[in-house]
């Protein structure tokens, strides 16, 4: 069962997406801001991080940069999630170290394809 860290400050989005992922066979843990995301990644070593980019305390851009700078966490794939899909956001996310980019509201089938492409072979729903 792949371990996923969902970083999302919006309770409704967090609850809906985590339940949908759990029904697809993922073990989901939650962080509500970038600082908590860094702590959870260090403790839990998830196989993949779904990172909201607009977060309180530390945004997803900075949290991703910090994850990708650390030798112990840089290999963990990060998919940026954002409701503010403006021109250049995908490039900005990739420059911050994200491995892929998706928009909200989440299209679950599209997100699952992106997740499966980044998870180790044989993992994923």
RODOVO-723381 format. One record per atom (N, C-alpha, C): residue number from 1; residue in three letters; y, z, x. Coordinates in pm, 1 decimal, always signed. Layout:
residues N
(NUM,ALA,(Y,Z,X))
...
//
This chain:
residues 125
(1,UNK,(-118.0,+0.0,+84.4))
(1,UNK,(+0.0,+0.0,+0.0))
(1,UNK,(+124.1,+0.0,+88.7))
(2,UNK,(+201.2,-107.3,+89.3))
(2,UNK,(+319.5,-114.3,+175.4))
(2,UNK,(+424.9,-10.9,+135.2))
(3,UNK,(+482.8,+52.2,+236.9))
(3,UNK,(+589.8,+150.6,+215.0))
(3,UNK,(+724.3,+79.3,+223.6))
(4,UNK,(+802.4,+93.7,+118.3))
(4,UNK,(+933.4,+29.8,+108.5))
(4,UNK,(+1038.2,+138.9,+94.1))
(5,UNK,(+1149.1,+125.3,+165.1))
(5,UNK,(+1263.7,+212.4,+142.7))
(5,UNK,(+1365.6,+133.6,+63.3))
(6,UNK,(+1400.5,+184.4,-55.2))
(6,UNK,(+1502.8,+124.4,-139.5))
(6,UNK,(+1630.3,+205.6,-121.8))
(7,UNK,(+1733.5,+141.8,-70.5))
(7,UNK,(+1862.7,+207.5,-48.2))
(7,UNK,(+1957.7,+154.8,-155.3))
(8,UNK,(+1988.7,+239.9,-252.6))
(8,UNK,(+2067.3,+198.2,-369.1))
(8,UNK,(+2137.7,+319.6,-426.3))
(9,UNK,(+2269.2,+312.0,-442.8))
(9,UNK,(+2344.3,+425.6,-495.6))
(9,UNK,(+2354.6,+425.2,-647.4))
(10,UNK,(+2330.7,+311.8,-711.7))
(10,UNK,(+2339.2,+303.6,-857.1))
(10,UNK,(+2207.2,+349.6,-918.2))
(11,UNK,(+2212.3,+457.9,-994.4))
(11,UNK,(+2089.7,+518.8,-1047.5))
(11,UNK,(+2010.5,+423.3,-1136.2))
(12,UNK,(+2078.1,+350.2,-1221.7))
(12,UNK,(+2008.9,+257.4,-1311.1))
(12,UNK,(+1937.6,+147.8,-1231.6))
(13,UNK,(+2007.5,+86.8,-1136.1))
(13,UNK,(+1945.6,-16.5,-1051.5))
(13,UNK,(+1829.0,+40.2,-972.6))
(14,UNK,(+1848.5,+158.7,-916.8))
(14,UNK,(+1746.9,+224.2,-834.4))
(14,UNK,(+1620.5,+251.4,-915.9))
(15,UNK,(+1637.3,+310.4,-1034.5))
(15,UNK,(+1521.5,+344.8,-1117.1))
(15,UNK,(+1447.0,+220.8,-1163.3))
(16,UNK,(+1521.2,+120.6,-1208.5))
(16,UNK,(+1457.4,-0.3,-1259.1))
(16,UNK,(+1379.6,-72.2,-1148.7))
(17,UNK,(+1443.5,-93.3,-1032.6))
(17,UNK,(+1377.6,-168.1,-925.6))
(17,UNK,(+1261.9,-89.1,-865.6))
(18,UNK,(+1277.9,+41.1,-848.1))
(18,UNK,(+1168.3,+119.4,-789.6))
(18,UNK,(+1046.4,+118.0,-881.5))
(19,UNK,(+1066.4,+130.4,-1012.2))
(19,UNK,(+951.9,+126.2,-1105.1))
(19,UNK,(+883.7,-10.1,-1102.1))
(20,UNK,(+963.0,-116.2,-1097.8))
(20,UNK,(+904.4,-250.8,-1095.4))
(20,UNK,(+824.3,-273.7,-966.8))
(21,UNK,(+874.8,-224.7,-854.4))
(21,UNK,(+803.2,-239.6,-728.0))
(21,UNK,(+676.3,-154.8,-725.5))
(22,UNK,(+683.8,-34.0,-778.0))
(22,UNK,(+565.4,+52.1,-782.3))
(22,UNK,(+455.5,-10.2,-867.4))
(23,UNK,(+493.3,-72.7,-978.7))
(23,UNK,(+393.6,-140.6,-1062.9))
(23,UNK,(+328.1,-257.1,-988.9))
(24,UNK,(+396.9,-311.4,-888.8))
(24,UNK,(+342.2,-420.8,-808.0))
(24,UNK,(+265.1,-370.6,-686.2))
(25,UNK,(+248.1,-238.4,-674.3))
(25,UNK,(+164.4,-184.2,-568.7))
(25,UNK,(+236.3,-134.6,-445.6))
(26,UNK,(+367.5,-122.5,-451.6))
(26,UNK,(+442.7,-72.2,-337.2))
(26,UNK,(+463.7,+78.4,-349.5))
(27,UNK,(+464.7,+145.5,-237.1))
(27,UNK,(+502.9,+286.5,-230.7))
(27,UNK,(+652.1,+287.6,-197.9))
(28,UNK,(+733.7,+336.7,-290.4))
(28,UNK,(+878.9,+326.9,-277.3))
(28,UNK,(+939.6,+464.3,-253.4))
(29,UNK,(+1019.4,+474.6,-148.3))
(29,UNK,(+1102.9,+593.4,-130.7))
(29,UNK,(+1247.7,+548.7,-146.5))
(30,UNK,(+1333.3,+646.3,-170.3))
(30,UNK,(+1471.3,+618.0,-210.6))
(30,UNK,(+1569.9,+683.1,-113.9))
(31,UNK,(+1678.2,+612.0,-88.1))
(31,UNK,(+1795.9,+668.5,-21.8))
(31,UNK,(+1916.8,+620.9,-101.9))
(32,UNK,(+2019.3,+706.7,-111.5))
(32,UNK,(+2134.9,+671.9,-194.7))
(32,UNK,(+2258.4,+633.1,-113.6))
(33,UNK,(+2249.9,+642.4,+19.4))
(33,UNK,(+2360.8,+598.5,+104.0))
(33,UNK,(+2306.1,+562.4,+242.1))
(34,UNK,(+2391.5,+507.2,+325.4))
(34,UNK,(+2348.0,+461.1,+456.9))
(34,UNK,(+2300.2,+572.1,+548.4))
(35,UNK,(+2365.2,+687.5,+542.9))
(35,UNK,(+2322.4,+800.0,+627.2))
(35,UNK,(+2182.2,+846.5,+590.1))
(36,UNK,(+2158.8,+859.6,+459.9))
(36,UNK,(+2025.5,+899.8,+414.8))
(36,UNK,(+1922.3,+793.3,+450.2))
(37,UNK,(+1961.3,+666.7,+444.3))
(37,UNK,(+1869.9,+558.2,+480.7))
(37,UNK,(+1824.4,+571.8,+625.4))
(38,UNK,(+1918.1,+600.6,+715.5))
(38,UNK,(+1881.9,+617.1,+856.8))
(38,UNK,(+1785.5,+732.6,+875.5))
(39,UNK,(+1809.1,+842.8,+805.3))
(39,UNK,(+1719.6,+959.1,+814.7))
(39,UNK,(+1580.1,+925.5,+762.2))
(40,UNK,(+1574.2,+860.2,+646.0))
(40,UNK,(+1443.9,+826.8,+586.4))
(40,UNK,(+1365.6,+728.1,+673.5))
(41,UNK,(+1433.8,+629.7,+727.9))
(41,UNK,(+1364.1,+534.0,+814.6))
(41,UNK,(+1305.6,+605.7,+935.3))
(42,UNK,(+1382.2,+696.5,+994.9))
(42,UNK,(+1333.5,+770.9,+1111.5))
(42,UNK,(+1212.3,+857.0,+1075.6))
(43,UNK,(+1213.3,+917.0,+958.5))
(43,UNK,(+1104.5,+1005.9,+916.8))
(43,UNK,(+982.5,+929.7,+866.9))
(44,UNK,(+1005.2,+825.4,+787.2))
(44,UNK,(+896.7,+762.5,+711.5))
(44,UNK,(+845.9,+631.4,+769.8))
(45,UNK,(+923.0,+566.3,+853.8))
(45,UNK,(+885.4,+437.3,+912.2))
(45,UNK,(+831.7,+339.7,+806.9))
(46,UNK,(+915.5,+300.3,+711.5))
(46,UNK,(+868.8,+205.1,+609.4))
(46,UNK,(+839.5,+68.8,+670.6))
(47,UNK,(+761.7,-10.2,+598.9))
(47,UNK,(+733.0,-146.5,+644.9))
(47,UNK,(+849.9,-240.6,+618.8))
(48,UNK,(+939.0,-202.4,+524.2))
(48,UNK,(+1049.7,-289.4,+487.9))
(48,UNK,(+1158.6,-205.9,+421.5))
(49,UNK,(+1284.4,-245.1,+440.0))
(49,UNK,(+1398.7,-178.0,+378.3))
(49,UNK,(+1471.9,-276.9,+288.9))
(50,UNK,(+1497.1,-234.9,+164.5))
(50,UNK,(+1583.8,-308.5,+72.8))
(50,UNK,(+1716.6,-235.5,+74.3))
(51,UNK,(+1819.9,-298.7,+129.2))
(51,UNK,(+1946.4,-230.8,+159.1))
(51,UNK,(+2060.5,-283.8,+72.6))
(52,UNK,(+2106.9,-199.2,-20.1))
(52,UNK,(+2230.9,-230.2,-91.0))
(52,UNK,(+2340.9,-228.1,+14.5))
(53,UNK,(+2434.0,-319.3,+6.0))
(53,UNK,(+2536.6,-326.5,+109.0))
(53,UNK,(+2661.2,-244.4,+74.5))
(54,UNK,(+2683.9,-218.7,-53.8))
(54,UNK,(+2800.0,-139.9,-97.4))
(54,UNK,(+2753.9,+1.9,-129.3))
(55,UNK,(+2766.1,+89.0,-30.6))
(55,UNK,(+2716.5,+226.7,-42.8))
(55,UNK,(+2825.5,+325.4,-5.2))
(56,UNK,(+2817.5,+447.6,-60.1))
(56,UNK,(+2911.7,+551.9,-17.6))
(56,UNK,(+2872.6,+608.6,+118.9))
(57,UNK,(+2964.5,+679.0,+180.4))
(57,UNK,(+2945.1,+748.8,+308.6))
(57,UNK,(+2928.6,+654.3,+427.3))
(58,UNK,(+2824.3,+572.7,+425.2))
(58,UNK,(+2805.4,+468.5,+526.1))
(58,UNK,(+2750.7,+347.2,+453.0))
(59,UNK,(+2819.7,+234.4,+463.1))
(59,UNK,(+2774.2,+117.3,+388.6))
(59,UNK,(+2649.8,+55.7,+451.7))
(60,UNK,(+2591.0,-36.9,+377.0))
(60,UNK,(+2468.6,-101.8,+422.4))
(60,UNK,(+2486.9,-186.8,+545.5))
(61,UNK,(+2607.6,-238.7,+566.4))
(61,UNK,(+2635.0,-319.1,+685.6))
(61,UNK,(+2617.1,-232.5,+810.5))
(62,UNK,(+2681.4,-116.1,+810.6))
(62,UNK,(+2675.1,-26.5,+926.8))
(62,UNK,(+2535.9,+33.3,+943.9))
(63,UNK,(+2472.6,+72.6,+833.9))
(63,UNK,(+2337.8,+129.7,+842.6))
(63,UNK,(+2241.0,+27.6,+902.9))
(64,UNK,(+2252.0,-97.1,+860.8))
(64,UNK,(+2164.5,-201.5,+915.0))
(64,UNK,(+2191.9,-222.8,+1063.8))
(65,UNK,(+2319.2,-227.6,+1101.9))
(65,UNK,(+2351.0,-243.5,+1244.7))
(65,UNK,(+2285.6,-132.4,+1326.7))
(66,UNK,(+2293.6,-10.4,+1277.1))
(66,UNK,(+2235.0,+102.9,+1350.9))
(66,UNK,(+2082.8,+94.7,+1356.7))
(67,UNK,(+2020.3,+51.5,+1248.3))
(67,UNK,(+1874.4,+35.8,+1249.2))
(67,UNK,(+1832.3,-70.2,+1350.9))
(68,UNK,(+1907.5,-178.2,+1358.5))
(68,UNK,(+1869.3,-290.1,+1444.4))
(68,UNK,(+1903.7,-267.5,+1591.6))
(69,UNK,(+1987.0,-169.2,+1620.8))
(69,UNK,(+2021.1,-136.0,+1759.4))
(69,UNK,(+1916.0,-43.0,+1820.2))
(70,UNK,(+1852.1,+36.5,+1736.2))
(70,UNK,(+1755.2,+135.1,+1785.7))
(70,UNK,(+1621.7,+68.8,+1819.2))
(71,UNK,(+1568.3,+93.9,+1937.9))
(71,UNK,(+1438.6,+35.3,+1975.1))
(71,UNK,(+1324.9,+79.2,+1882.6))
(72,UNK,(+1337.0,+197.2,+1821.4))
(72,UNK,(+1228.0,+246.0,+1736.5))
(72,UNK,(+1231.6,+189.1,+1594.9))
(73,UNK,(+1345.3,+132.7,+1553.5))
(73,UNK,(+1354.6,+82.2,+1415.4))
(73,UNK,(+1394.4,-64.9,+1406.1))
(74,UNK,(+1426.2,-128.1,+1516.5))
(74,UNK,(+1478.3,-265.9,+1509.4))
(74,UNK,(+1379.4,-366.4,+1451.9))
(75,UNK,(+1250.1,-340.0,+1461.7))
(75,UNK,(+1150.9,-435.6,+1412.2))
(75,UNK,(+1126.5,-423.7,+1261.7))
(76,UNK,(+1180.5,-320.2,+1199.0))
(76,UNK,(+1160.5,-303.2,+1054.3))
(76,UNK,(+1248.7,-404.2,+981.2))
(77,UNK,(+1188.6,-491.5,+899.4))
(77,UNK,(+1268.5,-591.4,+828.7))
(77,UNK,(+1361.8,-526.7,+726.4))
(78,UNK,(+1480.7,-583.2,+714.3))
(78,UNK,(+1580.4,-537.3,+617.7))
(78,UNK,(+1623.5,-656.1,+533.2))
(79,UNK,(+1616.4,-638.1,+400.5))
(79,UNK,(+1668.7,-738.9,+308.4))
(79,UNK,(+1795.1,-681.3,+245.7))
(80,UNK,(+1906.1,-750.9,+264.0))
(80,UNK,(+2032.8,-709.6,+203.7))
(80,UNK,(+2029.6,-739.7,+54.8))
(81,UNK,(+2077.3,-644.4,-24.0))
(81,UNK,(+2092.7,-664.9,-167.8))
(81,UNK,(+2239.6,-643.0,-201.9))
(82,UNK,(+2299.3,-738.8,-270.8))
(82,UNK,(+2438.8,-721.7,-307.4))
(82,UNK,(+2470.6,-788.8,-439.7))
(83,UNK,(+2555.4,-723.2,-515.4))
(83,UNK,(+2604.8,-781.0,-640.7))
(83,UNK,(+2726.8,-866.6,-613.0))
(84,UNK,(+2784.8,-851.5,-497.6))
(84,UNK,(+2907.2,-922.8,-461.7))
(84,UNK,(+2873.6,-1041.8,-372.9))
(85,UNK,(+2810.3,-1141.1,-432.1))
(85,UNK,(+2765.6,-1256.2,-354.7))
(85,UNK,(+2883.0,-1352.1,-332.9))
(86,UNK,(+2961.8,-1321.3,-234.8))
(86,UNK,(+3077.3,-1403.5,-201.4))
(86,UNK,(+3039.5,-1500.2,-88.9))
(87,UNK,(+3115.9,-1604.8,-75.9))
(87,UNK,(+3093.2,-1699.6,+32.8))
(87,UNK,(+3098.5,-1623.8,+164.9))
(88,UNK,(+2999.0,-1643.9,+247.7))
(88,UNK,(+2995.2,-1579.1,+377.9))
(88,UNK,(+2918.2,-1448.5,+380.4))
(89,UNK,(+2882.6,-1392.8,+263.2))
(89,UNK,(+2809.8,-1265.5,+262.8))
(89,UNK,(+2671.6,-1277.8,+325.4))
(90,UNK,(+2603.4,-1388.9,+299.4))
(90,UNK,(+2470.2,-1408.0,+358.3))
(90,UNK,(+2481.4,-1409.3,+511.4))
(91,UNK,(+2577.1,-1484.5,+563.2))
(91,UNK,(+2595.9,-1492.1,+707.8))
(91,UNK,(+2634.6,-1356.0,+764.8))
(92,UNK,(+2721.8,-1285.3,+693.2))
(92,UNK,(+2763.1,-1152.0,+737.5))
(92,UNK,(+2642.8,-1056.9,+742.4))
(93,UNK,(+2555.7,-1065.5,+641.7))
(93,UNK,(+2436.6,-980.4,+639.3))
(93,UNK,(+2343.8,-1013.1,+756.7))
(94,UNK,(+2324.7,-1140.9,+783.4))
(94,UNK,(+2238.8,-1180.6,+894.9))
(94,UNK,(+2299.2,-1137.8,+1027.8))
(95,UNK,(+2431.2,-1147.5,+1040.2))
(95,UNK,(+2497.5,-1102.5,+1163.1))
(95,UNK,(+2483.8,-952.4,+1182.5))
(96,UNK,(+2479.4,-876.3,+1072.4))
(96,UNK,(+2462.8,-730.6,+1081.1))
(96,UNK,(+2319.5,-693.5,+1119.4))
(97,UNK,(+2228.3,-791.1,+1111.5))
(97,UNK,(+2089.9,-765.5,+1150.0))
(97,UNK,(+1990.2,-776.8,+1036.8))
(98,UNK,(+2036.9,-805.0,+915.1))
(98,UNK,(+1943.7,-821.4,+803.6))
(98,UNK,(+1854.0,-942.1,+829.3))
(99,UNK,(+1731.1,-931.4,+784.0))
(99,UNK,(+1634.5,-1038.9,+802.2))
(99,UNK,(+1638.3,-1140.2,+688.2))
(100,UNK,(+1693.5,-1096.5,+574.2))
(100,UNK,(+1710.3,-1186.0,+460.1))
(100,UNK,(+1816.6,-1125.4,+369.6))
(101,UNK,(+1846.7,-1196.1,+261.8))
(101,UNK,(+1959.1,-1162.3,+174.6))
(101,UNK,(+1919.5,-1197.7,+32.6))
(102,UNK,(+1951.4,-1111.2,-63.7))
(102,UNK,(+1926.3,-1142.3,-203.5))
(102,UNK,(+2038.7,-1084.3,-288.0))
(103,UNK,(+2054.8,-1139.0,-405.4))
(103,UNK,(+2164.5,-1098.1,-492.1))
(103,UNK,(+2113.6,-1014.0,-608.7))
(104,UNK,(+2206.1,-934.2,-662.7))
(104,UNK,(+2179.5,-857.2,-783.1))
(104,UNK,(+2256.1,-922.4,-896.9))
(105,UNK,(+2204.7,-921.0,-1017.0))
(105,UNK,(+2080.0,-855.7,-1055.6))
(105,UNK,(+1960.8,-923.4,-988.2))
(106,UNK,(+1862.6,-841.0,-956.4))
(106,UNK,(+1746.8,-886.5,-879.5))
(106,UNK,(+1656.3,-974.5,-965.2))
(107,UNK,(+1620.5,-1088.6,-910.2))
(107,UNK,(+1514.2,-1173.0,-965.9))
(107,UNK,(+1387.8,-1126.9,-893.8))
(108,UNK,(+1302.7,-1050.9,-963.2))
(108,UNK,(+1190.0,-984.5,-896.8))
(108,UNK,(+1096.5,-1083.1,-827.6))
(109,UNK,(+1064.3,-1194.0,-891.6))
(109,UNK,(+972.4,-1289.6,-828.0))
(109,UNK,(+1030.8,-1343.9,-698.0))
(110,UNK,(+1159.3,-1376.5,-699.8))
(110,UNK,(+1224.3,-1426.7,-577.5))
(110,UNK,(+1225.7,-1319.2,-469.4))
(111,UNK,(+1260.2,-1195.1,-507.4))
(111,UNK,(+1262.7,-1085.8,-410.5))
(111,UNK,(+1123.5,-1059.3,-353.3))
(112,UNK,(+1021.6,-1062.2,-437.3))
(112,UNK,(+884.8,-1040.0,-389.2))
(112,UNK,(+843.6,-1146.1,-288.1))
(113,UNK,(+882.5,-1271.1,-310.9))
(113,UNK,(+850.5,-1377.4,-213.4))
(113,UNK,(+916.4,-1348.2,-79.0))
(114,UNK,(+1041.5,-1304.2,-82.8))
(114,UNK,(+1112.3,-1272.1,+40.9))
(114,UNK,(+1047.7,-1153.0,+110.5))
(115,UNK,(+1008.8,-1052.8,+33.0))
(115,UNK,(+944.4,-934.4,+90.1))
(115,UNK,(+811.1,-972.2,+154.9))
(116,UNK,(+730.9,-1050.6,+85.2))
(116,UNK,(+600.1,-1089.7,+137.9))
(116,UNK,(+612.3,-1170.6,+266.3))
(117,UNK,(+718.1,-1250.7,+277.0))
(117,UNK,(+739.0,-1329.4,+398.6))
(117,UNK,(+769.2,-1239.7,+518.2))
(118,UNK,(+822.8,-1120.7,+494.2))
(118,UNK,(+862.2,-1031.0,+603.4))
(118,UNK,(+763.1,-919.7,+631.3))
(119,UNK,(+674.0,-891.8,+536.0))
(119,UNK,(+575.8,-785.8,+555.8))
(119,UNK,(+463.4,-835.1,+646.3))
(120,UNK,(+397.8,-741.6,+716.5))
(120,UNK,(+282.4,-781.5,+798.1))
(120,UNK,(+179.4,-854.5,+712.6))
(121,UNK,(+106.1,-947.2,+770.8))
(121,UNK,(+6.5,-1026.6,+697.6))
(121,UNK,(-87.3,-934.9,+621.4))
(122,UNK,(-114.6,-974.1,+497.7))
(122,UNK,(-207.8,-898.2,+415.1))
(122,UNK,(-142.8,-785.6,+336.9))
(123,UNK,(-13.4,-758.8,+359.2))
(123,UNK,(+54.1,-651.7,+284.6))
(123,UNK,(+141.8,-716.0,+179.9))
(124,UNK,(+161.8,-646.6,+73.1))
(124,UNK,(+249.2,-696.1,-31.7))
(124,UNK,(+173.7,-723.1,-158.7))
(125,UNK,(+249.9,-733.1,-265.7))
(125,UNK,(+188.9,-748.3,-398.1))
(125,UNK,(+153.6,-892.1,-425.5))
//
